[in-house]
Amino acid sequence: MQALIISLVFLFSLLLRFWITPKLDFGVDQIAIYEIGKKFYETGIIPAEGPRLVYTGESIPGGFQAIMAGFPLVFSHGEPIGLQLWVGFLNWVSVLLLFFWLKSKVKPESHIILAVFLAFSPWSILFSPAWNPSFLPVFSVLFFWILERVLDPNLKQKDSEPYFLGVIAILCLQLHLSAVLLAITMLIALPFIQKPIRFILSGLLGIATGGLFLIPWLIKKMEGAASAPTGVVGIHLENLPDIPKAFFRYISFSTSEISRFITPQGHGFQGMIGVLNQAPLLWFPALISFVGSGVLVFIFLKRWIGLSHHLKNGFSRIEFLLPILMTFTFLFSIKGASAHTFWILMPLSFYSMVSAVNVLSPASAWIYLIGSLVFTVSGFISI
């Protein structure tokens, strides 16, 4: 019976996602991704360079994103709706993978709560527009899932696991520059690897495999016509005030920064207040959502601070250190701290937040989830 309910939860989540995805923004960034995919769809040629960086005009090396964006256009005959629904589907798959990874971390009687929490959190539904980071979650969930297995001293390390970590890392690099955070993750993990030399060699082989999509770029580079996106890296002390903001955005991933997504214009808290003033019936679910979000963030912080006593465990050290290191990387980034710039760490945030499923009573979890769902969906009914 439990398996049937969980299956229905994820099925309804997929249908809801398909309903909302076409209503999401399809602006300049989304059109750029669509055009890359359409070029691959029409010509069948993998381009040498991927998406352009909004802030410098340079391009990310590699054509993997063109394949990711062009594949669904086969089914939509080149129309953007294929890409939109494909991104929504991929992010739904990442939620499903999260569930299978994290269900062993909660009590068996809480599996349904976990499924609903993942499938219907505002992030699950709303973070599906076709922009560069949207392709990342399905890969980053697998990355952290495999890495946790590699660092488990009770499990025998398999050569295939670091190989796949290498493949995933280089593919992510061709999607979004935040993939550098995966490299930092590997450096933190390395002292805890059982056979580090074998791990490195297997990982390099994986990087070489995933790097096959870079061949057109390498050829272009040898001809002197390609360049790496170096313009985004430098010392940017003006981003120093963003450090605490980045950390708190990281720990609020599971609540999806609800105020940011409540309006299609993305006007944040003020936009949310405007929506609530026009629809007073939303005030109650909004209040439940925000109180619940505050409780979740508090539980996350309590657990995160507690990790400082478990730094001899490799994965716990990653959980504790990586969010801190992530915030300081913005001192070297031309772009300040916004959620999409480190969305690749979303699975790690959810890994920690799952402790709330064990702490909160089922009744309180259901109240929060229903309030969030009503609040989220209601904001889109009028679009």
ZICOR-V126971 format. One record per pair of residues at least 24 apart in sequence whose C-alpha atoms are under 10 Angstrom apart, sorted by the first residue. I is the first residue (numbers start at 1). J is the second residue. D is the distance in whole Angstrom. If there is no record, write none. Layout:
BEGIN
I & J & D
I & J & D
END
This chain:
BEGIN
2 & 108 & 10
2 & 109 & 9
2 & 111 & 8
2 & 112 & 7
3 & 111 & 9
3 & 112 & 9
5 & 112 & 7
5 & 115 & 9
5 & 116 & 10
6 & 111 & 8
6 & 112 & 6
6 & 113 & 9
6 & 114 & 9
6 & 115 & 6
6 & 116 & 8
6 & 119 & 10
7 & 112 & 10
7 & 115 & 9
9 & 112 & 8
9 & 115 & 7
9 & 116 & 6
9 & 118 & 10
9 & 119 & 7
9 & 120 & 9
10 & 92 & 8
10 & 93 & 10
10 & 95 & 9
10 & 96 & 8
10 & 115 & 7
10 & 116 & 8
10 & 118 & 9
10 & 119 & 6
10 & 120 & 9
11 & 92 & 10
11 & 119 & 9
12 & 119 & 9
12 & 120 & 9
13 & 92 & 8
13 & 95 & 10
13 & 116 & 9
13 & 118 & 10
13 & 119 & 6
13 & 120 & 7
13 & 121 & 10
13 & 124 & 8
13 & 125 & 8
14 & 88 & 8
14 & 89 & 7
14 & 91 & 10
14 & 92 & 7
14 & 93 & 9
14 & 119 & 8
14 & 120 & 10
14 & 124 & 10
14 & 125 & 9
15 & 89 & 10
16 & 120 & 9
16 & 125 & 7
16 & 377 & 9
17 & 85 & 8
17 & 88 & 6
17 & 89 & 8
17 & 91 & 9
17 & 92 & 8
17 & 119 & 10
17 & 120 & 9
17 & 124 & 8
17 & 125 & 5
17 & 126 & 8
17 & 127 & 10
17 & 128 & 8
18 & 84 & 9
18 & 85 & 6
18 & 86 & 9
18 & 87 & 10
18 & 88 & 7
18 & 89 & 8
18 & 92 & 10
18 & 125 & 9
18 & 128 & 10
19 & 85 & 9
19 & 88 & 10
19 & 125 & 10
20 & 85 & 10
20 & 88 & 9
20 & 125 & 7
20 & 126 & 8
20 & 128 & 9
20 & 129 & 10
20 & 377 & 8
20 & 380 & 7
20 & 381 & 9
20 & 383 & 10
21 & 81 & 9
21 & 84 & 6
21 & 85 & 6
21 & 86 & 10
21 & 87 & 9
21 & 88 & 6
21 & 89 & 10
21 & 125 & 8
21 & 126 & 8
21 & 127 & 9
21 & 128 & 6
21 & 129 & 7
21 & 130 & 9
22 & 80 & 9
22 & 81 & 7
22 & 82 & 10
22 & 83 & 10
22 & 84 & 7
22 & 85 & 7
22 & 88 & 9
22 & 128 & 10
22 & 129 & 9
23 & 84 & 10
23 & 126 & 10
23 & 129 & 9
23 & 264 & 9
23 & 380 & 8
23 & 381 & 10
23 & 383 & 7
24 & 84 & 9
24 & 126 & 8
24 & 127 & 9
24 & 128 & 8
24 & 129 & 6
24 & 130 & 9
24 & 263 & 10
24 & 264 & 7
24 & 265 & 10
24 & 380 & 9
24 & 383 & 9
25 & 84 & 10
25 & 128 & 10
25 & 129 & 6
25 & 130 & 9
25 & 131 & 10
25 & 264 & 7
25 & 265 & 8
25 & 266 & 10
26 & 80 & 9
26 & 84 & 9
26 & 129 & 7
26 & 130 & 8
26 & 131 & 9
27 & 129 & 10
27 & 130 & 10
27 & 131 & 9
28 & 54 & 10
28 & 131 & 9
29 & 53 & 10
29 & 54 & 8
29 & 129 & 10
29 & 130 & 8
29 & 131 & 6
29 & 132 & 8
30 & 80 & 9
30 & 83 & 9
30 & 84 & 9
30 & 129 & 7
30 & 130 & 5
30 & 131 & 5
30 & 132 & 8
31 & 80 & 9
31 & 130 & 8
31 & 131 & 9
32 & 130 & 9
32 & 131 & 8
32 & 132 & 10
33 & 65 & 8
33 & 66 & 8
33 & 68 & 10
33 & 69 & 7
33 & 70 & 9
33 & 80 & 10
33 & 83 & 9
33 & 130 & 7
33 & 131 & 7
33 & 132 & 7
34 & 66 & 9
34 & 69 & 6
34 & 70 & 8
34 & 73 & 9
34 & 78 & 9
34 & 79 & 9
34 & 80 & 7
34 & 81 & 10
34 & 82 & 10
34 & 83 & 7
34 & 84 & 9
34 & 130 & 8
34 & 131 & 9
35 & 66 & 9
35 & 69 & 9
35 & 70 & 9
35 & 78 & 10
35 & 80 & 9
36 & 63 & 9
36 & 65 & 8
36 & 66 & 5
36 & 67 & 9
36 & 68 & 10
36 & 69 & 7
36 & 70 & 7
37 & 63 & 10
37 & 64 & 10
37 & 65 & 7
37 & 66 & 5
37 & 67 & 6
37 & 68 & 7
37 & 69 & 4
37 & 70 & 4
37 & 71 & 7
37 & 72 & 9
37 & 73 & 8
37 & 78 & 9
37 & 80 & 10
37 & 83 & 8
38 & 66 & 8
38 & 67 & 9
38 & 69 & 8
38 & 70 & 6
38 & 71 & 9
38 & 72 & 10
38 & 73 & 7
38 & 74 & 9
38 & 77 & 10
38 & 78 & 6
38 & 79 & 9
38 & 80 & 9
38 & 83 & 10
39 & 66 & 8
39 & 67 & 10
39 & 69 & 10
39 & 70 & 8
39 & 78 & 10
40 & 65 & 10
40 & 66 & 6
40 & 67 & 7
40 & 68 & 10
40 & 69 & 8
40 & 70 & 6
40 & 71 & 8
40 & 73 & 10
41 & 66 & 8
41 & 67 & 8
41 & 69 & 9
41 & 70 & 5
41 & 71 & 7
41 & 72 & 9
41 & 73 & 7
41 & 74 & 7
41 & 77 & 9
41 & 78 & 7
42 & 70 & 9
42 & 73 & 9
42 & 74 & 9
42 & 77 & 10
42 & 78 & 8
44 & 70 & 9
45 & 216 & 10
46 & 70 & 10
46 & 213 & 8
46 & 214 & 9
46 & 215 & 10
46 & 216 & 7
46 & 217 & 10
47 & 213 & 9
47 & 214 & 9
47 & 215 & 10
47 & 216 & 7
47 & 217 & 8
48 & 213 & 8
48 & 214 & 7
48 & 215 & 8
48 & 216 & 5
48 & 217 & 4
48 & 218 & 8
48 & 219 & 8
48 & 220 & 7
48 & 221 & 9
48 & 226 & 8
49 & 174 & 9
49 & 213 & 10
49 & 214 & 8
49 & 216 & 8
49 & 217 & 6
49 & 218 & 10
49 & 220 & 9
49 & 226 & 8
49 & 227 & 9
49 & 228 & 10
50 & 132 & 10
50 & 174 & 7
50 & 175 & 7
50 & 176 & 9
50 & 214 & 10
50 & 217 & 9
51 & 131 & 10
51 & 132 & 8
51 & 174 & 9
51 & 175 & 8
51 & 176 & 9
52 & 132 & 10
52 & 229 & 9
53 & 132 & 10
53 & 176 & 9
53 & 177 & 9
53 & 229 & 8
53 & 231 & 9
53 & 232 & 9
54 & 335 & 10
55 & 231 & 9
55 & 232 & 8
55 & 334 & 8
55 & 335 & 8
56 & 229 & 8
56 & 230 & 9
56 & 231 & 6
56 & 232 & 7
56 & 334 & 9
57 & 229 & 9
57 & 231 & 9
57 & 232 & 10
58 & 226 & 10
58 & 227 & 8
58 & 228 & 8
58 & 229 & 6
58 & 230 & 8
58 & 231 & 8
58 & 232 & 9
59 & 174 & 10
59 & 226 & 9
59 & 227 & 8
59 & 228 & 7
59 & 229 & 6
59 & 230 & 10
60 & 173 & 8
60 & 174 & 6
60 & 175 & 8
60 & 176 & 8
60 & 177 & 8
60 & 217 & 10
60 & 227 & 9
60 & 228 & 7
60 & 229 & 6
60 & 230 & 10
61 & 173 & 8
61 & 174 & 6
61 & 175 & 9
61 & 176 & 10
61 & 213 & 9
61 & 214 & 7
61 & 215 & 10
61 & 216 & 9
61 & 217 & 6
61 & 218 & 9
61 & 221 & 10
61 & 226 & 8
61 & 227 & 8
61 & 228 & 7
61 & 229 & 8
62 & 170 & 10
62 & 171 & 9
62 & 173 & 9
62 & 174 & 5
62 & 175 & 8
62 & 211 & 8
62 & 212 & 9
62 & 213 & 6
62 & 214 & 5
62 & 215 & 8
62 & 216 & 7
62 & 217 & 6
62 & 218 & 9
63 & 171 & 10
63 & 174 & 7
63 & 175 & 9
63 & 212 & 10
63 & 213 & 6
63 & 214 & 7
63 & 215 & 9
63 & 216 & 8
63 & 217 & 8
64 & 170 & 10
64 & 171 & 7
64 & 172 & 9
64 & 173 & 10
64 & 174 & 6
64 & 175 & 7
64 & 210 & 9
64 & 211 & 9
64 & 212 & 9
64 & 213 & 6
64 & 214 & 8
65 & 132 & 8
65 & 135 & 8
65 & 171 & 9
65 & 172 & 9
65 & 174 & 7
65 & 175 & 6
65 & 176 & 9
65 & 213 & 10
66 & 174 & 10
66 & 175 & 9
67 & 213 & 10
68 & 135 & 8
68 & 175 & 9
69 & 130 & 9
69 & 131 & 10
69 & 135 & 9
80 & 130 & 10
83 & 129 & 9
83 & 130 & 7
84 & 128 & 8
84 & 129 & 7
84 & 130 & 6
84 & 131 & 10
85 & 128 & 9
85 & 129 & 9
85 & 130 & 9
86 & 128 & 9
86 & 129 & 10
86 & 130 & 9
86 & 135 & 10
87 & 127 & 9
87 & 128 & 6
87 & 129 & 7
87 & 130 & 6
87 & 131 & 9
87 & 134 & 7
87 & 135 & 7
88 & 124 & 9
88 & 125 & 8
88 & 126 & 9
88 & 127 & 8
88 & 128 & 5
88 & 129 & 7
88 & 130 & 8
88 & 134 & 9
88 & 135 & 10
89 & 128 & 9
90 & 128 & 9
90 & 134 & 8
90 & 135 & 7
90 & 136 & 9
90 & 137 & 8
90 & 138 & 6
90 & 139 & 10
91 & 123 & 10
91 & 124 & 7
91 & 125 & 9
91 & 126 & 10
91 & 127 & 8
91 & 128 & 7
91 & 129 & 10
91 & 134 & 7
91 & 135 & 8
91 & 136 & 9
91 & 137 & 7
91 & 138 & 6
91 & 139 & 10
92 & 118 & 9
92 & 119 & 8
92 & 124 & 7
92 & 125 & 8
92 & 128 & 9
92 & 137 & 10
92 & 138 & 9
93 & 137 & 9
93 & 138 & 7
93 & 141 & 10
94 & 118 & 10
94 & 119 & 10
94 & 124 & 9
94 & 135 & 10
94 & 136 & 9
94 & 137 & 6
94 & 138 & 4
94 & 139 & 8
94 & 140 & 9
94 & 141 & 7
94 & 142 & 8
94 & 347 & 9
95 & 119 & 6
95 & 120 & 10
95 & 123 & 10
95 & 124 & 7
95 & 137 & 9
95 & 138 & 8
95 & 141 & 9
95 & 347 & 9
96 & 138 & 9
96 & 141 & 10
97 & 137 & 10
97 & 138 & 8
97 & 139 & 10
97 & 141 & 7
97 & 142 & 8
97 & 145 & 9
97 & 347 & 10
98 & 137 & 10
98 & 138 & 9
98 & 141 & 7
98 & 142 & 9
98 & 145 & 9
98 & 347 & 7
98 & 350 & 8
98 & 351 & 8
100 & 145 & 10
101 & 141 & 9
101 & 142 & 9
101 & 144 & 10
101 & 145 & 7
101 & 146 & 10
101 & 148 & 10
101 & 347 & 10
101 & 351 & 9
102 & 145 & 9
102 & 347 & 10
102 & 350 & 9
102 & 351 & 7
102 & 352 & 10
102 & 354 & 8
103 & 354 & 9
105 & 351 & 9
105 & 354 & 8
105 & 355 & 8
105 & 357 & 9
105 & 358 & 9
106 & 354 & 7
106 & 355 & 7
106 & 356 & 9
106 & 357 & 7
106 & 358 & 6
106 & 359 & 10
107 & 357 & 9
107 & 358 & 7
109 & 358 & 10
109 & 362 & 9
110 & 357 & 7
110 & 358 & 7
110 & 361 & 9
110 & 362 & 8
111 & 357 & 9
112 & 362 & 10
113 & 357 & 7
113 & 358 & 10
113 & 361 & 10
113 & 362 & 7
113 & 363 & 10
113 & 365 & 7
113 & 366 & 7
113 & 369 & 9
114 & 354 & 8
114 & 356 & 10
114 & 357 & 7
114 & 358 & 9
114 & 365 & 9
116 & 365 & 9
116 & 366 & 8
116 & 369 & 7
116 & 370 & 9
117 & 254 & 9
117 & 255 & 10
117 & 354 & 9
117 & 357 & 8
117 & 365 & 8
117 & 366 & 9
117 & 368 & 9
117 & 369 & 7
117 & 370 & 10
117 & 372 & 10
118 & 254 & 8
118 & 350 & 9
118 & 354 & 9
118 & 369 & 10
119 & 369 & 10
120 & 369 & 7
120 & 370 & 9
120 & 372 & 8
120 & 373 & 6
120 & 376 & 9
121 & 253 & 9
121 & 254 & 7
121 & 255 & 6
121 & 256 & 7
121 & 258 & 10
121 & 368 & 10
121 & 369 & 7
121 & 370 & 9
121 & 372 & 7
121 & 373 & 7
121 & 376 & 9
122 & 253 & 9
122 & 254 & 8
122 & 255 & 6
122 & 256 & 6
122 & 257 & 8
122 & 258 & 7
122 & 261 & 8
122 & 262 & 9
122 & 289 & 10
122 & 369 & 9
122 & 372 & 7
122 & 373 & 7
122 & 374 & 10
122 & 375 & 9
122 & 376 & 6
122 & 377 & 9
123 & 252 & 10
123 & 253 & 7
123 & 254 & 7
123 & 255 & 7
123 & 256 & 5
123 & 257 & 8
123 & 258 & 8
123 & 261 & 9
123 & 376 & 10
124 & 254 & 9
124 & 255 & 10
124 & 256 & 8
125 & 256 & 10
125 & 373 & 9
125 & 376 & 9
125 & 377 & 9
126 & 256 & 8
126 & 258 & 9
126 & 261 & 7
126 & 262 & 9
126 & 376 & 8
126 & 377 & 9
127 & 256 & 8
127 & 261 & 9
127 & 340 & 9
131 & 175 & 10
131 & 176 & 10
131 & 340 & 9
132 & 174 & 10
132 & 175 & 6
132 & 176 & 6
132 & 177 & 10
132 & 340 & 9
132 & 341 & 10
133 & 172 & 9
133 & 175 & 7
133 & 176 & 6
133 & 177 & 9
133 & 178 & 9
133 & 179 & 10
133 & 339 & 10
133 & 340 & 6
133 & 341 & 8
133 & 342 & 8
133 & 343 & 7
133 & 344 & 7
134 & 175 & 9
134 & 176 & 9
134 & 340 & 9
134 & 343 & 8
134 & 344 & 9
135 & 172 & 8
135 & 175 & 7
135 & 176 & 9
135 & 344 & 9
136 & 168 & 10
136 & 171 & 9
136 & 172 & 6
136 & 173 & 10
136 & 175 & 7
136 & 176 & 8
136 & 178 & 10
136 & 179 & 9
136 & 343 & 8
136 & 344 & 6
136 & 345 & 9
136 & 346 & 9
137 & 172 & 10
137 & 343 & 8
137 & 344 & 6
137 & 345 & 8
137 & 346 & 7
137 & 347 & 7
138 & 168 & 10
138 & 344 & 9
138 & 347 & 9
139 & 165 & 10
139 & 167 & 10
139 & 168 & 6
139 & 169 & 8
139 & 171 & 8
139 & 172 & 7
139 & 344 & 9
139 & 347 & 10
140 & 165 & 10
140 & 168 & 8
140 & 169 & 8
140 & 172 & 8
140 & 179 & 9
140 & 182 & 9
140 & 343 & 9
140 & 344 & 6
140 & 345 & 7
140 & 346 & 8
140 & 347 & 7
140 & 348 & 9
141 & 344 & 9
141 & 345 & 9
141 & 346 & 8
141 & 347 & 5
141 & 348 & 8
141 & 350 & 10
141 & 351 & 10
142 & 168 & 8
142 & 347 & 9
143 & 167 & 9
143 & 168 & 7
143 & 169 & 8
143 & 182 & 9
143 & 344 & 10
143 & 347 & 9
144 & 182 & 9
144 & 185 & 9
144 & 315 & 9
144 & 345 & 9
144 & 347 & 7
144 & 348 & 7
144 & 351 & 9
145 & 347 & 9
145 & 348 & 9
145 & 351 & 10
147 & 185 & 9
147 & 186 & 9
147 & 189 & 8
147 & 193 & 10
147 & 314 & 10
147 & 315 & 8
148 & 189 & 10
148 & 314 & 8
148 & 315 & 6
148 & 316 & 9
148 & 318 & 10
149 & 315 & 9
150 & 189 & 9
150 & 192 & 9
150 & 193 & 7
150 & 194 & 8
150 & 199 & 9
150 & 314 & 10
150 & 315 & 9
151 & 189 & 8
151 & 190 & 9
151 & 191 & 10
151 & 192 & 7
151 & 193 & 6
151 & 194 & 8
151 & 313 & 8
151 & 314 & 6
151 & 315 & 6
151 & 316 & 10
152 & 192 & 9
152 & 193 & 9
152 & 194 & 10
152 & 313 & 9
152 & 314 & 8
152 & 315 & 8
153 & 192 & 9
153 & 193 & 9
153 & 194 & 8
153 & 313 & 9
153 & 314 & 9
156 & 194 & 9
157 & 193 & 9
157 & 194 & 7
157 & 195 & 8
157 & 199 & 9
158 & 198 & 10
158 & 199 & 9
158 & 202 & 10
159 & 195 & 10
159 & 198 & 7
159 & 199 & 7
159 & 200 & 10
159 & 201 & 9
159 & 202 & 6
159 & 203 & 9
160 & 199 & 9
160 & 202 & 7
160 & 203 & 9
160 & 206 & 9
161 & 199 & 9
161 & 202 & 8
161 & 203 & 8
161 & 206 & 10
162 & 198 & 9
162 & 199 & 6
162 & 200 & 8
162 & 201 & 9
162 & 202 & 6
162 & 203 & 5
162 & 204 & 9
162 & 205 & 9
162 & 206 & 8
162 & 207 & 10
163 & 199 & 8
163 & 200 & 9
163 & 201 & 8
163 & 202 & 5
163 & 203 & 4
163 & 204 & 7
163 & 205 & 6
163 & 206 & 4
163 & 207 & 8
163 & 208 & 10
163 & 209 & 9
163 & 210 & 10
164 & 202 & 9
164 & 203 & 7
164 & 204 & 10
164 & 205 & 9
164 & 206 & 6
164 & 207 & 8
164 & 209 & 9
164 & 210 & 9
165 & 199 & 10
165 & 202 & 9
165 & 203 & 6
165 & 204 & 9
165 & 206 & 7
165 & 207 & 8
166 & 199 & 10
166 & 200 & 9
166 & 201 & 10
166 & 202 & 8
166 & 203 & 5
166 & 204 & 6
166 & 205 & 7
166 & 206 & 4
166 & 207 & 5
166 & 208 & 8
166 & 209 & 8
166 & 210 & 8
166 & 211 & 10
167 & 203 & 8
167 & 204 & 9
167 & 205 & 8
167 & 206 & 4
167 & 207 & 5
167 & 208 & 8
167 & 209 & 6
167 & 210 & 5
167 & 211 & 8
168 & 203 & 10
168 & 206 & 8
168 & 207 & 8
168 & 209 & 10
168 & 210 & 7
169 & 203 & 9
169 & 206 & 9
169 & 207 & 7
169 & 210 & 8
169 & 211 & 10
170 & 204 & 10
170 & 206 & 8
170 & 207 & 6
170 & 208 & 8
170 & 209 & 9
170 & 210 & 6
170 & 211 & 6
170 & 212 & 10
170 & 213 & 9
170 & 214 & 9
171 & 207 & 8
171 & 209 & 10
171 & 210 & 6
171 & 211 & 7
171 & 212 & 10
171 & 213 & 8
171 & 214 & 10
172 & 210 & 10
172 & 344 & 9
173 & 211 & 10
174 & 210 & 10
174 & 211 & 9
174 & 213 & 9
174 & 214 & 8
176 & 340 & 10
176 & 341 & 8
176 & 342 & 9
176 & 343 & 10
176 & 344 & 9
177 & 229 & 9
177 & 232 & 9
177 & 341 & 8
177 & 342 & 9
177 & 344 & 10
178 & 326 & 10
178 & 329 & 10
178 & 340 & 9
178 & 341 & 6
178 & 342 & 6
178 & 343 & 8
178 & 344 & 7
178 & 345 & 9
179 & 341 & 10
179 & 342 & 9
179 & 343 & 10
179 & 344 & 7
179 & 345 & 9
180 & 326 & 10
180 & 329 & 10
180 & 342 & 10
180 & 344 & 10
181 & 322 & 8
181 & 323 & 10
181 & 325 & 9
181 & 326 & 7
181 & 329 & 9
181 & 342 & 8
181 & 344 & 8
181 & 345 & 8
182 & 322 & 10
182 & 344 & 8
182 & 345 & 9
184 & 318 & 9
184 & 321 & 10
184 & 322 & 8
184 & 325 & 8
184 & 326 & 9
185 & 315 & 10
185 & 317 & 10
185 & 318 & 7
185 & 319 & 9
185 & 321 & 9
185 & 322 & 7
185 & 325 & 10
185 & 326 & 10
186 & 318 & 9
187 & 318 & 10
188 & 314 & 8
188 & 315 & 9
188 & 317 & 8
188 & 318 & 6
188 & 321 & 8
188 & 322 & 8
189 & 313 & 10
189 & 314 & 6
189 & 315 & 7
189 & 316 & 10
189 & 317 & 8
189 & 318 & 7
190 & 314 & 9
191 & 314 & 8
192 & 312 & 9
192 & 313 & 8
192 & 314 & 6
192 & 315 & 9
192 & 317 & 10
193 & 314 & 8
231 & 333 & 9
231 & 334 & 8
232 & 332 & 8
232 & 333 & 6
232 & 334 & 5
232 & 335 & 8
233 & 329 & 10
233 & 330 & 10
233 & 331 & 9
233 & 332 & 6
233 & 333 & 5
233 & 334 & 6
233 & 335 & 10
234 & 330 & 10
234 & 331 & 8
234 & 332 & 5
234 & 333 & 6
234 & 334 & 7
235 & 329 & 10
235 & 330 & 9
235 & 331 & 6
235 & 332 & 5
235 & 333 & 7
235 & 334 & 8
236 & 329 & 10
236 & 330 & 8
236 & 331 & 5
236 & 332 & 6
236 & 333 & 6
236 & 334 & 7
236 & 335 & 9
236 & 336 & 9
237 & 330 & 9
237 & 331 & 6
237 & 332 & 8
237 & 333 & 9
237 & 334 & 10
238 & 330 & 9
238 & 331 & 8
238 & 334 & 10
238 & 336 & 9
239 & 327 & 10
239 & 328 & 9
239 & 329 & 10
239 & 330 & 6
239 & 331 & 6
239 & 332 & 9
239 & 333 & 8
239 & 334 & 8
239 & 335 & 8
239 & 336 & 6
239 & 337 & 8
240 & 327 & 9
240 & 328 & 8
240 & 330 & 8
240 & 331 & 6
240 & 336 & 9
240 & 337 & 10
241 & 330 & 10
241 & 331 & 10
241 & 336 & 9
241 & 337 & 9
242 & 327 & 8
242 & 328 & 9
242 & 330 & 8
242 & 331 & 9
242 & 336 & 7
242 & 337 & 6
242 & 338 & 9
243 & 324 & 9
243 & 325 & 10
243 & 326 & 9
243 & 327 & 5
243 & 328 & 6
243 & 329 & 9
243 & 330 & 7
243 & 331 & 9
243 & 336 & 9
243 & 337 & 7
244 & 324 & 9
244 & 327 & 7
244 & 328 & 10
244 & 337 & 9
245 & 327 & 8
245 & 336 & 10
245 & 337 & 7
245 & 338 & 8
245 & 339 & 10
246 & 323 & 9
246 & 324 & 9
246 & 326 & 8
246 & 327 & 6
246 & 328 & 9
246 & 330 & 9
246 & 336 & 9
246 & 337 & 5
246 & 338 & 7
246 & 339 & 7
246 & 341 & 10
246 & 342 & 9
247 & 323 & 7
247 & 324 & 7
247 & 325 & 10
247 & 326 & 8
247 & 327 & 6
247 & 328 & 10
247 & 337 & 9
247 & 339 & 10
248 & 297 & 8
248 & 301 & 10
248 & 323 & 10
248 & 327 & 10
248 & 339 & 10
249 & 337 & 9
249 & 338 & 8
249 & 339 & 6
249 & 340 & 10
249 & 342 & 10
249 & 343 & 10
250 & 297 & 10
250 & 323 & 7
250 & 326 & 9
250 & 327 & 9
250 & 338 & 9
250 & 339 & 7
250 & 342 & 8
250 & 343 & 8
250 & 345 & 8
250 & 346 & 7
250 & 348 & 9
250 & 349 & 7
250 & 350 & 10
251 & 296 & 9
251 & 297 & 6
251 & 298 & 9
251 & 300 & 7
251 & 301 & 8
251 & 304 & 10
251 & 323 & 9
251 & 346 & 9
251 & 348 & 10
251 & 349 & 6
251 & 350 & 9
251 & 352 & 9
251 & 353 & 8
252 & 293 & 8
252 & 294 & 9
252 & 296 & 8
252 & 297 & 6
252 & 300 & 9
252 & 339 & 10
252 & 346 & 10
252 & 349 & 8
252 & 350 & 9
252 & 353 & 9
253 & 297 & 10
253 & 339 & 8
253 & 343 & 8
253 & 345 & 9
253 & 346 & 6
253 & 347 & 9
253 & 348 & 10
253 & 349 & 7
253 & 350 & 7
253 & 353 & 9
254 & 293 & 8
254 & 296 & 8
254 & 297 & 9
254 & 346 & 8
254 & 347 & 9
254 & 349 & 7
254 & 350 & 6
254 & 351 & 10
254 & 352 & 10
254 & 353 & 7
254 & 354 & 9
255 & 289 & 8
255 & 290 & 9
255 & 292 & 9
255 & 293 & 6
255 & 294 & 9
255 & 296 & 8
255 & 297 & 9
255 & 350 & 10
255 & 353 & 10
255 & 369 & 10
255 & 372 & 9
256 & 293 & 9
256 & 339 & 9
257 & 290 & 9
257 & 293 & 9
257 & 339 & 9
258 & 286 & 9
258 & 289 & 8
258 & 290 & 8
258 & 293 & 9
258 & 372 & 8
258 & 375 & 9
258 & 376 & 8
259 & 286 & 9
259 & 290 & 9
259 & 376 & 10
261 & 376 & 8
261 & 379 & 9
261 & 380 & 10
262 & 375 & 8
262 & 376 & 7
262 & 377 & 9
262 & 378 & 9
262 & 379 & 6
262 & 380 & 8
263 & 376 & 9
263 & 379 & 7
263 & 380 & 8
263 & 383 & 9
264 & 379 & 9
264 & 380 & 8
264 & 383 & 8
272 & 379 & 9
275 & 378 & 10
275 & 379 & 7
276 & 375 & 10
276 & 379 & 9
279 & 378 & 9
279 & 379 & 9
281 & 375 & 10
281 & 378 & 10
282 & 371 & 9
282 & 374 & 8
282 & 375 & 6
282 & 376 & 10
282 & 378 & 8
282 & 379 & 9
283 & 375 & 8
284 & 371 & 8
284 & 374 & 10
284 & 375 & 9
285 & 367 & 9
285 & 368 & 8
285 & 369 & 10
285 & 370 & 8
285 & 371 & 4
285 & 372 & 7
285 & 373 & 8
285 & 374 & 7
285 & 375 & 6
285 & 376 & 9
285 & 378 & 10
286 & 368 & 10
286 & 371 & 7
286 & 372 & 7
286 & 373 & 10
286 & 374 & 8
286 & 375 & 6
286 & 376 & 9
287 & 368 & 10
287 & 371 & 8
287 & 372 & 9
287 & 375 & 9
288 & 367 & 8
288 & 368 & 6
288 & 369 & 9
288 & 370 & 9
288 & 371 & 6
288 & 372 & 7
288 & 375 & 9
289 & 367 & 9
289 & 368 & 6
289 & 369 & 8
289 & 370 & 9
289 & 371 & 6
289 & 372 & 5
289 & 373 & 9
289 & 374 & 9
289 & 375 & 8
289 & 376 & 9
290 & 368 & 9
290 & 371 & 9
290 & 372 & 8
291 & 368 & 8
292 & 364 & 9
292 & 365 & 8
292 & 367 & 9
292 & 368 & 6
292 & 369 & 9
292 & 371 & 9
292 & 372 & 9
293 & 368 & 8
293 & 372 & 9
295 & 356 & 9
295 & 360 & 9
296 & 353 & 7
296 & 354 & 9
296 & 355 & 9
296 & 356 & 6
296 & 357 & 9
296 & 359 & 10
296 & 360 & 9
297 & 353 & 8
297 & 356 & 9
298 & 353 & 10
298 & 356 & 10
299 & 352 & 9
299 & 353 & 7
299 & 354 & 10
299 & 355 & 8
299 & 356 & 6
299 & 359 & 8
299 & 360 & 10
300 & 349 & 9
300 & 350 & 9
300 & 351 & 10
300 & 352 & 6
300 & 353 & 5
300 & 354 & 9
300 & 355 & 8
300 & 356 & 8
301 & 352 & 9
301 & 353 & 9
303 & 352 & 7
303 & 353 & 8
303 & 355 & 8
303 & 356 & 9
304 & 352 & 7
304 & 353 & 9
315 & 348 & 10
316 & 352 & 10
318 & 348 & 9
319 & 348 & 7
319 & 349 & 8
319 & 351 & 9
319 & 352 & 8
320 & 352 & 10
322 & 348 & 9
323 & 348 & 9
323 & 349 & 9
END
